[in-house]
Amino acid sequence: MPSKKLSDLCPEMRVLAENFKMACLEAGIDILIYETYRSNAEQDANYAKGRTEKGKIITNAKGGQSKHNCVDANGNPASQAWDCVPMRGRTCQWNDVSTYEEMGVIGRGLGLVWGGDWKMKDRVHFELKA
């Protein structure tokens, strides 16, 4: 099961996650970071969706190709990406495109790459620049 722990982010990304959460709150946006580290096997399972498994294609990255799959020198999770969703109370707002756009502006302002800018939109995704 993928991690949602901020402690499974690399140190730089952990600080950015906290700053992102704070900036979103200041903008009146409550968010849930629901995925940080993802193993290569979990990434491969996501990649299979819409290809060899039922469902729609949700990623173009195989295991080891996503910044969610990063580990430190000791093999411990050190993700350079997270996925998040805006919340209204306890309800995820998966289809609130305008709020994702606001979150994208905040993320870009912190120097992050936002998946909403990609050809295959991934509005929930934020990662470190290469």
Secondary structure, DSSP 8 states (H G I E B T S, - for coil): -----GGGB-HHHHHHHHHHHHHHHHTT-EEEEEE----HHHHHHHHHBTTTBSS----S--TTSSGGG-B-TTS-B-BSEEEEEEEETTEE-TT-HHHHHHHHHHHHHTT-EEGGGSSS--TTEEE---
